[in-house]
Structures are given as structure tokens and as C-alpha cells.
């Protein structure tokens, strides 16, 4: 068959994501901080966009007025605009993005079920009982030296309170400052500097000493000698190669590293499993001495480097505010503090377009800027409206949770919300990712309300997996020291309450909540009883 070229016309259909649609999808999955950063970037590069710092009109009032959820199960009324966009409101030649008028609600307290009380020490699994003192910011009492000029007043131009705050040092800087006074030989200082550069944020030595020896042309004995001196720097335990060495360095700094304590460090795995009898035999001590040794171990810091380079905790700012209305129904509102105000300056566009009418490139640029600005305002409004719809439907579906607590959380999947509000599951997934709701029971991520279902043993309504986990935690916390509940016993108690669950599922939920097995809990409570009796 001969090869030839020809032209054919074919008709077909395909789904194409336009840049505008991609922008709207991107804005849906951004949290409030990422959204603010994105809008700032658009304001910087688009001359037709302005920030609205005043009290602009709230075109989302139609959506906000329908967010009152009744106990009779009414859904929020659909918005008049079918595509979720509202018409721009002309305000002196500028289009204004819609916003809701909101009212802040105080949270009555965080849900205790969201607090992780079991703080484990890495692979050893040792429970930390005492915190580490943070490094101070410096002595701020010397007002004359802080200003740099000898006692200026607060209102002076050359003095400010910010000048009194000392810059926090990194772990590397802290160690290098000590190294300059500790080492005199240039060769030792070079090796010590390379060792300090190998420290990870937790304070451990991350790297291969053999590779370092080859790079510097030094023998291993010299590297080990310098490492031993660097490990004596502050904080104690830094540059350790594992947890055992880290704890040993701290005990040696306190002059408490005796043979008995060394034997305990050699068997940290037994300590993590709370095998007290085996530890007493290996260490050659009695109950009282072992109790004191364990207390000393728990007082140590398994990550000495975390006092430095500590990342700033970002506060959670809720996107949705949920509170009870005056008539007892639930009121769902958007948090106005997280909604950016953006204006399209049509007056400026009309003025500039007169001068750019004869310049084709300038005219195309202005047209593109205007189209981008209009789509941004529409996308922001659609994002706000979609979040409000999803949040309102979640409150309607999980009304019992807000009324009575976590044990009444219902099984819920993305499809349930998507079908109720007429959207796709992927849209609901993007809306609920990294979005938070402030409720009278605390602040929760919207994903928290979506849990799988566990069948009922009596053939009734299914139970939420999160509610079952809460029930398992409650049973274990209420167990007496003389009757520790096994996983099989927990299964029996749950089936009495109508929850059909397998033993392996109970074990999986228990391990996810970092709750030890029944054997470990029995050993722990026996040890606590012995300690209490000796006191």
C-alpha cells in the first residue's frame, strides 16, 4: 500500500479547561492565607485591580440571608444566579467584589478529642513528660544600651521597642560561637565546622563520618576526637548519632551516667514496651531505683536542637463561622476577614484606553488586564458562594453533632454533599481541603465531618467511624487498673451498643490514637500503682 498525504475534516467533542476555568478551580482549593498571597500578586501585576479598603456593598447578601438552617431540615435556597456569579455593582466607575456581612462567634473551647496527649519520642516510643525551656530573647531591662544612644525616650525617632528585641540565633550559629572559643588549632576548627554543618534541625548528626574523613584527608580517630569535643558544647546532647547517644550525653553532662543507667539506655526498646520486670533484671536494680532512673530519662530532651530554629506556629483562621441563631437554628456565615476585597477600576480603564486606541499592543494589553480582573472578581465570588453552600449543607447533615457532641457524628461522604447541592465530588473535595469552621464546639477542618460508616449490629442506622473511635477511647480511659479491656472485650461492649466492628478494626483505631495494647496498659498501670504506693 502506497503512502500518501491527504487532508480530512473530522468532527468531535472534547473537554477543554480554559485559563479562566483553571483559575477558578485553583482558587477553590487555596486556603485563606494562600488566597491572600495570590490576590496580592494579581494586584501587583494588574493595573486595573484595586484593593477595596472601605465598606463596599455586599452582593453576597442574597446567599448570606439564606444560610439559616432550620431544624426541620430545610436546605439553603439556591442563589438567583445559576452559575454562582453575581453581577458587578458599579461604584464610581469600579466593579466591586461581593462580600458577606459577618459576625464573629466565640468558641466555647477546643474539642478534647482533637488533642494529642500521647507525645512519643521517635522510634524509642518514650513518653515525654517535661518540656524544654525555651531560649530567652535577651535581657530587655537595659533601656540605655538598647537604644544605642544612651537613654532616648519612646517617642524619639532613633528609638523603638523593636530595637530591644534580640535576634534569635540558629543552632548552627550558637554552636559556631562556642567553637571559636573551644578550639585553638586551625585543623580542629575546620573539622568542627564541618561537623556542625552536618547537624539536622533536631540536633542530631546527619551524615557519614567516613565520607567527611575522605573529604578532609583526616583519619577516623581524629574525626572522632573532634566530635567528642563538639558534643560537649551547649545544648547537651547535640551532634549525637542516635537517641541512645543523645540521652547518654545529657546524663553525662549531669554526672548521672553510671553503669546502671547505661544498661537502661542499652534497652530502650524494653522501656518503650514498659517491660519493667525485664529491665530490673538487666539493670540489677529494685523497683524504687528503676522508677527514679525512668523519671530521669523522661526529664531529658530527645531533640535538643528544637529549641533553635523553631518554626512560627501559624494560627488557624476559620473560613466559616457557625453559631446558633436567636430562634435556635444554626446560622452559617463566611468569615469576612478571610475574603479579599478587590475592585475593577473601569474608570481608569476608560481613561487609559483613549490614549491606547492607536497602539495595538497597548490596547491588547489593557483588554487582557480587564478580562483577567473581571474573571478574578467572578472567581472570588464563586469561591465564597461555593464554600457557603458546602458549609451550610454540612451543618444540615451533621446537625446532631452540633447539638449533642462527637458521639452523634453521622457517616458522611463527599457524594452526599455533592448530590445535595448539585455539584461534583471533586468540587466539594477542593472546597473542604484546608478550610476550617469555627463552631461552639471548637475549630474543625471541614474534612473532619466526612467519616466512613460502620454497620450496626441490629440492622439500624450505621455509625460514624469517628464516633466509634471516640467510644473506644472513652472505654479505655474509664477502665479500672484491675480490669484492663482487651480488644476482644471492646468488640463485645461495642456490639452491645449496636456497633458491628471487627477486632482488627478496633486495634487499628486504637493504634491510630496512639493507645498502647492491653498488655502495655496493664504494665503501665501496675507501675503507676507501685510508684503511688511508695510515695
C-alpha positions as a printed NumPy array, in Angstrom:
array([[  0.   ,   0.   ,   0.   ],
       [  1.45 ,   3.324,  -1.083],
       [  1.964,   6.07 ,   1.498],
       [  0.371,   9.421,   0.716],
       [ -0.754,  12.647,   2.356],
       [ -4.28 ,  13.973,   2.427],
       [ -6.5  ,  16.406,   4.334],
       [ -9.532,  15.147,   6.272],
       [-12.228,  17.038,   8.186],
       [-13.388,  15.337,  11.37 ],
       [-15.944,  16.479,  13.908],
       [-15.537,  15.611,  17.592],
       [-16.171,  16.742,  21.15 ],
       [-13.598,  17.248,  23.88 ],
       [-13.429,  18.881,  27.283],
       [-11.054,  21.842,  27.341],
       [-10.091,  23.665,  30.521],
       [ -9.811,  27.341,  29.651],
       [ -7.348,  29.502,  31.616],
       [-10.289,  31.168,  33.343],
       [-11.746,  27.832,  34.436],
       [ -8.337,  26.684,  35.645],
       [ -8.087,  29.871,  37.696],
       [-11.486,  29.3  ,  39.298],
       [-10.552,  25.698,  40.18 ],
       [ -7.229,  26.84 ,  41.618],
       [ -8.885,  29.443,  43.834],
       [-11.286,  26.831,  45.231],
       [ -8.553,  24.726,  46.784],
       [ -6.495,  27.612,  48.248],
       [ -6.766,  28.305,  51.959],
       [ -7.256,  31.861,  53.204],
       [ -3.523,  32.614,  53.543],
       [ -2.698,  31.252,  50.082],
       [ -5.647,  33.163,  48.63 ],
       [ -4.446,  36.436,  50.169],
       [ -0.969,  35.853,  48.723],
       [ -2.415,  35.077,  45.292],
       [ -4.603,  38.202,  45.292],
       [ -1.63 ,  40.341,  46.338],
       [  0.274,  39.047,  43.336],
       [ -2.609,  39.891,  40.995],
       [ -2.899,  43.392,  42.497],
       [  0.808,  43.964,  41.891],
       [  0.757,  42.988,  38.209],
       [ -2.696,  44.133,  37.057],
       [ -3.117,  47.95 ,  36.882],
       [ -6.905,  47.665,  36.629],
       [ -7.25 ,  45.937,  40.017],
       [ -7.576,  47.934,  43.227],
       [ -7.892,  46.927,  46.847],
       [-11.164,  47.95 ,  48.477],
       [-10.307,  49.227,  51.939],
       [-13.706,  50.752,  52.593],
       [-17.122,  49.371,  53.337],
       [-18.165,  48.277,  49.886],
       [-21.561,  46.793,  49.061],
       [-22.139,  43.171,  49.975],
       [-23.624,  41.48 ,  46.947],
       [-23.482,  38.134,  48.694],
       [-26.319,  39.177,  50.993],
       [-28.673,  37.012,  48.976],
       [-26.544,  33.984,  49.713],
       [-25.933,  35.066,  53.302],
       [-29.624,  35.599,  54.006],
       [-30.429,  32.021,  53.031],
       [-27.84 ,  30.407,  55.275],
       [-30.126,  29.981,  58.264],
       [-30.624,  26.241,  58.724],
       [-33.844,  25.166,  60.391],
       [-34.259,  22.033,  62.474],
       [-36.924,  20.848,  60.074],
       [-34.205,  20.02 ,  57.511],
       [-34.677,  22.881,  55.028],
       [-31.763,  23.417,  52.691],
       [-30.471,  26.873,  51.81 ],
       [-32.317,  28.38 ,  48.885],
       [-30.385,  28.4  ,  45.609],
       [-28.848,  31.651,  44.523],
       [-30.684,  33.584,  41.797],
       [-27.684,  33.432,  39.513],
       [-27.411,  29.923,  38.144],
       [-23.68 ,  29.907,  37.546],
       [-22.848,  31.189,  41.007],
       [-21.711,  34.621,  39.804],
       [-23.309,  37.904,  40.777],
       [-23.444,  40.955,  38.566],
       [-20.849,  43.59 ,  39.305],
       [-22.055,  46.625,  41.21 ],
       [-20.987,  49.945,  39.752],
       [-19.417,  52.207,  42.332],
       [-17.973,  55.324,  40.803],
       [-16.726,  53.5  ,  37.743],
       [-15.376,  50.468,  39.675],
       [-16.723,  46.949,  39.927],
       [-16.872,  45.671,  43.487],
       [-16.35 ,  42.083,  44.578],
       [-19.167,  40.838,  46.765],
       [-18.703,  40.19 ,  50.481],
       [-20.818,  38.944,  53.315],
       [-21.52 ,  40.859,  56.454],
       [-20.466,  38.529,  59.231],
       [-20.455,  38.428,  62.993],
       [-17.672,  36.8  ,  64.945],
       [-18.605,  33.943,  67.259],
       [-16.561,  32.914,  70.301],
       [-15.553,  29.261,  70.526],
       [-16.503,  27.759,  73.854],
       [-13.426,  25.539,  73.84 ],
       [-11.494,  23.093,  71.773],
       [-12.796,  19.588,  71.439],
       [-10.741,  17.423,  73.81 ],
       [-10.852,  14.636,  71.254],
       [ -8.641,  16.656,  68.915],
       [ -5.803,  16.965,  71.449],
       [ -2.941,  14.534,  71.151],
       [ -1.845,  13.83 ,  74.702],
       [  0.482,  10.991,  73.758],
       [  3.745,  12.64 ,  72.758],
       [  6.165,   9.874,  71.807],
       [  9.893,  10.025,  71.385],
       [ 10.551,   8.778,  67.88 ],
       [ 11.412,   5.116,  67.487],
       [ 12.014,   4.543,  71.166],
       [  8.407,   5.419,  71.983],
       [  9.337,   7.014,  75.312],
       [  6.685,   9.34 ,  76.63 ],
       [  7.842,  12.889,  77.221],
       [  6.628,  14.328,  80.497],
       [  8.549,  17.552,  80.836],
       [  9.015,  20.328,  78.334],
       [ 12.239,  22.018,  77.344],
       [ 12.886,  25.569,  78.482],
       [ 12.935,  27.941,  75.522],
       [ 15.959,  30.108,  74.893],
       [ 15.306,  33.624,  76.138],
       [ 15.188,  36.611,  73.818],
       [ 17.746,  38.514,  75.846],
       [ 17.807,  40.971,  78.719],
       [ 15.487,  43.846,  77.846],
       [ 15.967,  45.733,  81.093],
       [ 18.83 ,  47.974,  79.919],
       [ 16.959,  50.787,  78.18 ],
       [ 20.039,  52.969,  77.753],
       [ 22.06 ,  50.404,  75.813],
       [ 19.11 ,  49.037,  73.844],
       [ 18.563,  52.326,  72.055],
       [ 22.214,  52.55 ,  71.171],
       [ 22.395,  56.214,  72.101],
       [ 22.101,  56.41 ,  75.845],
       [ 18.562,  56.541,  77.108],
       [ 16.315,  58.052,  74.485],
       [ 12.575,  58.412,  75.005],
       [  9.986,  56.11 ,  73.49 ],
       [  8.782,  58.77 ,  71.101],
       [ 12.252,  59.567,  69.736],
       [ 12.965,  58.806,  66.105],
       [ 16.138,  56.902,  66.969],
       [ 14.466,  54.582,  69.454],
       [ 11.769,  51.958,  69.157],
       [ 10.617,  48.972,  71.127],
       [ 11.576,  46.716,  68.254],
       [ 15.211,  47.648,  68.902],
       [ 15.066,  45.96 ,  72.299],
       [ 14.223,  42.531,  70.873],
       [ 17.276,  40.35 ,  70.352],
       [ 17.596,  38.362,  67.149],
       [ 17.189,  34.648,  67.779],
       [ 20.218,  32.554,  66.872],
       [ 20.098,  29.43 ,  64.823],
       [ 21.543,  26.202,  66.195],
       [ 24.459,  26.427,  63.776],
       [ 25.299,  29.992,  64.843],
       [ 25.035,  29.015,  68.506],
       [ 27.479,  26.138,  68.036],
       [ 29.896,  28.146,  65.895],
       [ 30.113,  30.85 ,  68.549],
       [ 31.147,  28.232,  71.12 ],
       [ 33.51 ,  26.544,  68.683],
       [ 35.543,  29.745,  68.252],
       [ 36.346,  29.665,  71.98 ],
       [ 36.686,  25.904,  72.367],
       [ 39.208,  25.11 ,  69.616],
       [ 42.604,  26.735,  69.148],
       [ 44.094,  24.574,  66.407],
       [ 43.066,  25.59 ,  62.871],
       [ 42.786,  21.944,  61.778],
       [ 40.449,  21.098,  64.647],
       [ 38.365,  24.204,  63.947],
       [ 37.975,  23.148,  60.316],
       [ 36.794,  19.64 ,  61.267],
       [ 34.464,  21.028,  63.939],
       [ 32.906,  23.482,  61.464],
       [ 32.194,  20.659,  59.013],
       [ 30.652,  18.57 ,  61.798],
       [ 28.419,  21.466,  62.832],
       [ 27.272,  21.852,  59.226],
       [ 26.081,  18.234,  59.37 ],
       [ 23.622,  18.881,  62.247],
       [ 19.919,  18.446,  61.441],
       [ 17.167,  20.65 ,  62.962],
       [ 16.637,  18.173,  65.822],
       [ 20.308,  18.432,  66.823],
       [ 21.464,  15.041,  65.541],
       [ 24.477,  14.385,  63.341],
       [ 23.172,  13.73 ,  59.832],
       [ 25.916,  12.43 ,  57.605],
       [ 28.624,   9.821,  57.179],
       [ 31.84 ,  10.399,  59.105],
       [ 33.774,   8.196,  56.681],
       [ 32.817,  10.498,  53.805],
       [ 33.848,  13.529,  55.854],
       [ 37.212,  11.928,  56.654],
       [ 37.854,  11.313,  52.936],
       [ 36.902,  14.899,  52.05 ],
       [ 39.197,  16.447,  54.645],
       [ 42.01 ,  13.934,  54.309],
       [ 41.887,  13.081,  58.017],
       [ 41.852,   9.732,  59.737],
       [ 38.8  ,   8.45 ,  61.578],
       [ 40.414,   8.701,  65.01 ],
       [ 40.95 ,  12.442,  64.533],
       [ 37.327,  12.937,  63.423],
       [ 36.075,  11.017,  66.474],
       [ 38.294,  13.067,  68.789],
       [ 36.984,  16.38 ,  67.481],
       [ 33.397,  15.058,  67.504],
       [ 33.708,  14.163,  71.182],
       [ 34.74 ,  17.737,  71.976],
       [ 31.971,  19.238,  69.835],
       [ 29.419,  17.019,  71.599],
       [ 30.395,  18.777,  74.821],
       [ 29.009,  22.091,  73.564],
       [ 25.689,  23.534,  74.637],
       [ 22.96 ,  22.281,  74.443],
       [ 23.833,  18.915,  75.95 ],
       [ 23.087,  16.003,  73.639],
       [ 23.757,  17.839,  70.392],
       [ 25.572,  16.095,  67.491],
       [ 24.518,  12.66 ,  68.752],
       [ 24.2  ,   9.916,  66.155],
       [ 21.127,   8.271,  67.676],
       [ 18.694,   8.614,  70.563],
       [ 20.754,   6.437,  72.877],
       [ 23.863,   8.592,  72.432],
       [ 21.806,  11.789,  72.793],
       [ 20.413,  10.702,  76.161],
       [ 23.837,   9.423,  77.268],
       [ 25.437,  12.805,  76.537],
       [ 22.812,  14.6  ,  78.599],
       [ 23.194,  12.179,  81.51 ],
       [ 26.976,  12.543,  81.361],
       [ 26.562,  16.317,  81.47 ],
       [ 24.567,  15.843,  84.709],
       [ 27.12 ,  13.343,  86.039],
       [ 24.448,  10.62 ,  86.114],
       [ 25.775,   8.172,  83.514],
       [ 26.611,   5.22 ,  85.763],
       [ 26.678,   1.536,  84.693],
       [ 23.08 ,   1.019,  85.808],
       [ 21.851,   3.957,  83.699],
       [ 23.95 ,   2.752,  80.777],
       [ 22.247,  -0.65 ,  81.   ],
       [ 18.882,   1.107,  80.892],
       [ 19.935,   3.073,  77.796],
       [ 21.042,  -0.15 ,  76.135],
       [ 17.467,  -1.483,  76.49 ],
       [ 15.325,   1.488,  75.459],
       [ 13.116,  -0.858,  73.443],
       [ 12.098,  -2.64 ,  76.651],
       [ 11.39 ,   0.727,  78.276],
       [  9.16 ,   1.691,  75.341],
       [  7.222,  -1.573,  75.817],
       [  7.124,  -0.979,  79.597],
       [  8.617,  -4.374,  80.422],
       [  9.56 ,  -3.43 ,  83.97 ],
       [ 10.458,  -6.911,  85.191],
       [ 12.952,  -7.465,  82.382],
       [ 14.511,  -4.042,  82.944],
       [ 15.01 ,  -4.69 ,  86.666],
       [ 16.806,  -7.938,  85.891],
       [ 19.057,  -6.431,  83.214],
       [ 19.907,  -3.31 ,  85.194],
       [ 20.286,  -5.086,  88.54 ],
       [ 18.163,  -2.589,  90.484],
       [ 14.986,  -2.722,  92.533],
       [ 11.616,  -1.073,  91.859],
       [ 12.464,   2.183,  93.598],
       [ 15.78 ,   2.693,  91.796],
       [ 14.268,   1.798,  88.427],
       [ 11.431,   4.277,  88.99 ],
       [ 13.918,   7.063,  89.692],
       [ 16.003,   6.139,  86.646],
       [ 12.965,   6.19 ,  84.372],
       [ 11.983,   9.594,  85.771],
       [ 15.446,  10.928,  84.931],
       [ 15.208,   9.554,  81.385],
       [ 11.843,  11.198,  80.865],
       [ 13.221,  14.535,  82.067],
       [ 15.75 ,  14.592,  79.223],
       [ 15.237,  16.244,  75.847],
       [ 15.242,  13.766,  72.935],
       [ 15.572,  16.628,  70.396],
       [ 17.956,  19.223,  71.828],
       [ 18.095,  21.231,  68.617],
       [ 14.394,  22.051,  68.568],
       [ 14.911,  24.969,  70.959],
       [ 16.524,  26.721,  67.972],
       [ 15.096,  27.358,  64.512],
       [ 11.626,  26.746,  65.863],
       [  9.109,  27.483,  63.105],
       [  6.437,  30.013,  63.894],
       [  3.051,  28.465,  64.514],
       [  0.523,  29.779,  62.06 ],
       [ -2.821,  30.443,  63.737],
       [ -5.833,  28.75 ,  62.217],
       [ -8.222,  31.348,  60.819],
       [-11.666,  29.842,  60.168],
       [-13.269,  30.337,  56.777],
       [-16.781,  29.556,  58.02 ],
       [-18.48 ,  30.745,  61.219],
       [-21.222,  28.538,  62.663],
       [-23.343,  29.753,  65.564],
       [-26.807,  29.295,  66.949],
       [-29.373,  31.861,  65.928],
       [-31.911,  33.582,  68.139],
       [-34.612,  31.072,  67.175],
       [-32.419,  28.052,  67.97 ],
       [-31.438,  27.259,  64.375],
       [-27.862,  27.182,  63.097],
       [-26.508,  30.239,  61.317],
       [-23.69 ,  29.643,  58.822],
       [-21.678,  32.642,  57.662],
       [-18.468,  33.342,  55.843],
       [-15.64 ,  34.942,  57.775],
       [-15.313,  38.391,  56.216],
       [-11.725,  38.661,  57.446],
       [-10.658,  35.933,  55.002],
       [-12.465,  37.371,  51.969],
       [-10.269,  39.774,  49.97 ],
       [-11.838,  42.966,  48.664],
       [-10.869,  43.564,  45.058],
       [-12.212,  46.246,  42.716],
       [-12.055,  46.559,  38.929],
       [-11.309,  50.181,  38.096],
       [-13.457,  50.719,  34.994],
       [-12.985,  54.497,  35.153],
       [ -9.221,  54.127,  34.886],
       [ -9.652,  51.652,  32.02 ],
       [-11.91 ,  54.083,  30.121],
       [ -9.416,  56.913,  30.597],
       [ -6.33 ,  54.947,  29.576],
       [ -7.998,  53.223,  26.629],
       [ -8.419,  56.629,  24.936],
       [ -4.654,  57.043,  24.704],
       [ -4.077,  53.391,  23.76 ],
       [ -6.633,  53.321,  20.949],
       [ -3.97 ,  53.786,  18.258],
       [ -1.449,  51.378,  19.805],
       [ -2.478,  47.796,  19.045],
       [ -0.18 ,  46.19 ,  21.643],
       [ -1.274,  48.58 ,  24.385],
       [ -4.9  ,  48.009,  23.509],
       [ -4.478,  44.232,  23.634],
       [ -2.669,  44.515,  26.972],
       [ -5.454,  46.614,  28.519],
       [ -8.096,  44.262,  27.167],
       [ -6.28 ,  41.276,  28.661],
       [ -5.916,  43.031,  32.022],
       [ -9.623,  43.885,  32.059],
       [-10.626,  40.32 ,  31.208],
       [ -8.301,  38.91 ,  33.899],
       [ -9.625,  41.35 ,  36.501],
       [-13.254,  40.543,  35.717],
       [-12.601,  36.811,  35.881],
       [-10.765,  37.19 ,  39.19 ],
       [-13.68 ,  39.026,  40.778],
       [-16.123,  36.444,  39.465],
       [-13.927,  33.557,  40.628],
       [-13.622,  35.052,  44.113],
       [-17.369,  35.406,  44.344],
       [-17.938,  31.865,  43.097],
       [-15.427,  30.544,  45.642],
       [-17.175,  32.335,  48.507],
       [-20.618,  31.166,  47.389],
       [-19.474,  27.553,  46.98 ],
       [-17.845,  27.464,  50.429],
       [-21.045,  28.84 ,  51.945],
       [-23.182,  26.217,  50.182],
       [-20.94 ,  23.343,  51.249],
       [-20.662,  24.603,  54.834],
       [-24.414,  25.045,  55.135],
       [-25.097,  21.536,  53.842],
       [-22.519,  20.045,  56.227],
       [-24.261,  21.714,  59.16 ],
       [-27.614,  20.412,  57.957],
       [-26.263,  16.864,  57.591],
       [-24.368,  16.892,  60.901],
       [-26.957,  18.757,  62.977],
       [-26.824,  16.113,  65.735],
       [-23.074,  16.645,  66.169],
       [-23.52 ,  20.341,  66.871],
       [-26.439,  19.618,  69.189],
       [-25.099,  16.676,  71.248],
       [-21.426,  16.045,  70.524],
       [-18.999,  13.819,  68.698],
       [-20.741,  10.56 ,  69.581],
       [-23.618,  11.653,  67.319],
       [-21.461,  12.321,  64.264],
       [-23.101,  10.722,  61.232],
       [-21.343,   8.854,  58.403],
       [-20.838,  11.3  ,  55.547],
       [-19.035,  11.154,  52.199],
       [-18.351,  13.755,  49.552],
       [-21.044,  12.337,  47.288],
       [-23.747,  13.115,  49.86 ],
       [-22.886,  16.809,  49.901],
       [-22.313,  16.948,  46.129],
       [-25.733,  15.446,  45.372],
       [-27.476,  17.746,  47.838],
       [-26.063,  20.991,  46.412],
       [-25.832,  19.887,  42.775],
       [-22.046,  19.945,  42.391],
       [-19.349,  17.449,  41.502],
       [-17.485,  15.495,  44.18 ],
       [-14.149,  16.969,  43.079],
       [-15.518,  20.463,  43.691],
       [-16.626,  19.536,  47.216],
       [-13.233,  17.948,  47.845],
       [-11.412,  21.129,  46.814],
       [-13.713,  23.312,  48.907],
       [-13.251,  21.253,  52.077],
       [ -9.44 ,  20.958,  51.796],
       [ -7.578,  23.292,  54.175],
       [-10.788,  25.09 ,  55.114],
       [-11.812,  25.439,  58.76 ],
       [-15.063,  26.153,  60.553],
       [-15.422,  27.863,  63.932],
       [-18.209,  26.179,  65.897],
       [-19.424,  26.317,  69.506],
       [-17.531,  23.01 ,  69.977],
       [-14.216,  24.324,  68.656],
       [-12.479,  24.832,  65.326],
       [-12.615,  21.886,  62.924],
       [-11.4  ,  21.305,  59.406],
       [-14.309,  20.75 ,  57.046],
       [-12.785,  17.36 ,  56.154],
       [-13.351,  16.301,  59.78 ],
       [-17.087,  15.946,  59.195],
       [-16.582,  13.326,  56.462],
       [-16.208,   9.886,  58.027],
       [-16.772,   6.34 ,  56.827],
       [-19.67 ,   4.211,  58.011],
       [-19.591,   1.221,  60.344],
       [-22.562,  -1.118,  60.145],
       [-24.99 ,  -1.504,  63.02 ],
       [-25.274,  -4.94 ,  64.64 ],
       [-29.047,  -4.58 ,  64.924],
       [-29.592,  -3.582,  61.308],
       [-30.282,   0.048,  62.195],
       [-28.571,   3.239,  61.104],
       [-24.818,   2.977,  60.509],
       [-22.337,   4.555,  62.895],
       [-19.635,   7.077,  62.07 ],
       [-16.064,   5.824,  62.301],
       [-15.046,   8.96 ,  64.207],
       [-17.834,   8.415,  66.743],
       [-16.717,   4.793,  67.179],
       [-13.131,   5.915,  67.771],
       [-14.395,   8.324,  70.406],
       [-16.337,   5.493,  72.027],
       [-13.242,   3.226,  72.072],
       [-11.178,   5.98 ,  73.663],
       [-13.835,   6.545,  76.309],
       [-13.988,   2.844,  77.2  ],
       [-10.209,   2.626,  77.602],
       [ -9.995,   5.791,  79.685],
       [-12.695,   4.506,  82.036],
       [-11.201,   1.028,  82.504],
       [-10.037,   0.224,  86.052],
       [ -6.481,  -0.88 ,  86.742],
       [ -7.739,  -4.305,  87.836],
       [ -9.783,  -4.955,  84.674],
       [ -7.897,  -3.824,  81.562],
       [-10.029,  -4.166,  78.438],
       [ -8.658,  -6.32 ,  75.644],
       [ -9.544,  -5.633,  72.009],
       [-11.923,  -8.604,  72.034],
       [-13.68 ,  -7.242,  75.124],
       [-14.023,  -3.823,  73.481],
       [-15.629,  -5.52 ,  70.466],
       [-18.163,  -7.177,  72.783],
       [-19.014,  -3.9  ,  74.527],
       [-19.432,  -2.092,  71.212],
       [-21.725,  -4.785,  69.862],
       [-23.893,  -4.377,  72.952],
       [-24.219,  -0.715,  71.915],
       [-25.188,  -1.788,  68.385],
       [-21.806,  -1.345,  66.632],
       [-20.783,  -4.253,  64.393],
       [-16.986,  -3.992,  64.303],
       [-14.115,  -6.439,  63.884],
       [-11.274,  -6.845,  66.369],
       [ -8.64 ,  -5.816,  63.817],
       [-10.58 ,  -2.582,  63.221],
       [-10.554,  -1.847,  66.95 ],
       [ -6.793,  -2.478,  67.013],
       [ -6.3  ,  -0.174,  64.009],
       [ -8.32 ,   2.643,  65.61 ],
       [ -6.525,   2.178,  68.932],
       [ -3.091,   2.354,  67.301],
       [ -4.132,   5.422,  65.293],
       [ -4.983,   7.155,  68.575],
       [ -1.601,   6.049,  69.997],
       [ -3.174,   3.972,  72.709],
       [ -0.977,   1.046,  73.87 ],
       [ -2.184,  -2.538,  73.836],
       [ -3.9  ,  -4.083,  76.855],
       [ -0.64 ,  -5.76 ,  77.935],
       [  1.286,  -2.483,  77.872],
       [ -1.517,  -0.597,  79.628],
       [ -1.602,  -3.241,  82.368],
       [  2.16 ,  -2.936,  82.917],
       [  1.944,   0.843,  82.954],
       [ -0.865,   0.964,  85.492],
       [  0.841,  -1.594,  87.702],
       [  3.973,   0.546,  87.637],
       [  1.944,   3.642,  88.47 ],
       [  0.332,   1.82 ,  91.378],
       [  3.751,   0.789,  92.709],
       [  5.036,   4.353,  92.414],
       [  1.956,   5.728,  94.162],
       [  2.307,   3.188,  96.982],
       [  5.961,   4.137,  97.559],
       [  5.111,   7.812,  97.714]])
